[in-house]
Amino acid sequence: MFKFSYNSLGDIFSTSQANEFKLAKIGIGFIFLGIVLYLLKELLIGFVSFILFIIGAGFLIKAFKVWRSNNQIHIK
């Protein structure tokens, strides 16, 4: 895996230690981290919306059952 040994963020961009391989590695790391965070956010929102959809559907089914029992309408 990658080993980062920087004391501060300024050390990453200092000209004395910077070479193109280190900068490319850091750039790819930030892009990968951004993609992972974006995907996790989308998965979390999708999961929460699915749960809310299921809860809403359950309430609609219960409401229909209560309405049907109060009106004594039997749908065959």
N, C-alpha and C positions, 0 to 999 in steps of 0.2 A: 504494500500500500504506500501511500505518499507520506512523507515525513516533513512536517513544517517546523522549522526552528527559527522563529522570528520573535524578537522581544517586543516589537510594536508594529503597528501597521505601516509606519514610515519606513521601516527596514525593508519592506517588500519592494518599494519603489525607489530605493536609493540606487544611484548610478554605479556605485562601487561594487555592489553585489549582484546587480541585475544582469542577467543574460537572457537571450530569447527563449531558451528552454524553460527556465524557471517562470518567466512571465506567461508563456503559453500554458504551462501546467496550472498556474494559478487561474488563468482565464477560463480554461476548460473546467476547473473545479467549481468556479462560481457559476458557470453556465449549467453544469450538471446539478448543482445545489438548487438553482432556480427552477429547473425542470422538475426535480423531485418535489419541491415545495408546492409547485403549481398542481402537480398530479395528486398530491395528498389532499390539497384543498378541494379539488374537484371530487375526489372520492368521498371526502367527508360530507360535502354538501349533497352529493347524490344519495348517500346513505341516510342522512337526516330527512331529505325530501321523500324518500321511499317510505320511511317510518311514518311520517306525517300523512302520506297518502293512504297507507294501510289503516291508520287510526280514523281518518275521515271516512273511508269506505265502511269501516265497522260501525260508526255512528249512523251512517245512512241506512245500513241494513237494519240496525236496531230501531231506528225511527220508522222505517217501513213496517216492521213487525208490530210495533205499538199502534200505528195507524190502522193496520189491517185488523188487529184484535179489537180495537175500539169501534170500527165500522162494520165488523162482522162480514167482511167481503172475503170470499174464498176464491182465490185465483187457481184455476186448475191447469 
